[in-house]
Structure formats: structure tokens, C-alpha cells
Amino acid sequence: MSKDVVGMWEVSLSDGIYQIEIEHGTTTGKRVIYINGKEILRRDWMFKLVGKETFPVGATGTKATINIEAITGFAYEYTLEINGKSLQSFLDNRSKISKAWLLKLDGADCRIVLEKDTMDVWCNGQRMETMGEFADDGTETHFVVGNHECCIKATSTGKKRHGIIHSLFVDGTKVLEATE
């Protein structure tokens, strides 16, 4: 059975990147939502063809809402909100409060995310056990991935506008930041 997907979005959270899809039967009102290909919500035979569907995403249960609106005749518009914000607004804010690095460790892909507001560190969807300490030029957050010593250094630029720079070091080598 093939899916009749009418909307698809990619959402980057601390614990992973999620692909959200919606099927919408415009004659039956059927709504099916998938996250990373897995069905998480199904409503068959809905009399109201427009409306909202709210559901949790990721390990932390981030609130997502798909809005279904009629635009003309039998045409519909589908928009995704994350934590009550449009997807674009959420992603813009997310880039301010988090920082991500993509790297290979022991031949496997690794995605490390720092949440700047809480200083939580995530690696491939798992919150890491960390130890923070003050250094001469800022702070250091230490954690271990496999057999690798990792450290996120937070140093001031000395300029109020640019604030703090966060850099990841794995086994003493600096890792380039990812663009998500």
C-alpha cells in the first residue's frame, strides 16, 4: 500500500533529526502522521477536513502541530509548528540556543549537540553525562564518547555582539561546526 503524503518536514532537535510526514484524504478526512517512516497517529473518516493535529516528537516530547487549512476549493495548505512557533521561527531560534557538530568516531557517524541554555550535551540522541569546570579563558564541559575524551570549550570573544564561542575538541583535536 502506497502512502499519499501531502506534507513533509525535517526537524532538527537535540536528540536527533526527525522527518515528519502527513497523509490527508481530502474526501474521507483521513489523517495519518509518520515520524521517520513510523506511523504515530491515524484518524480515519474525519468529517471536518481542516483542523490541527498535535503530537510529541523526540525523546523530550517536543510539541508539534500540523495545521490543515483550506485555501481554495479542494486545495489545502499544511503547516508545521514546533513548540507553538512556525517551523522557520523555531529553527531560527534553535540555531541561537544550540550548536551541533557532525563527525566520524571509530568509523561511525556521530552528531553532538550542545544546548547553550541548559549546557546539556547530546550524542546521537543520548543525553551525555558531563563535568563542567572553569578554565583561564572560559569554561570547559568534559564528556566521553566511546573511548574518546571530548571537551566543549566556551570562550568569550571580548565583543558583546558576538558573545561566547563554543568549540568541540575530541582527543585534543578541534572539530568543525555543522550547518543544520
Order of alpha helices (4+ residues) and beta strands (2+ residues): beta-beta-beta-beta-beta-beta-beta-beta-alpha-beta-beta-beta-beta-beta-beta-beta-beta-beta
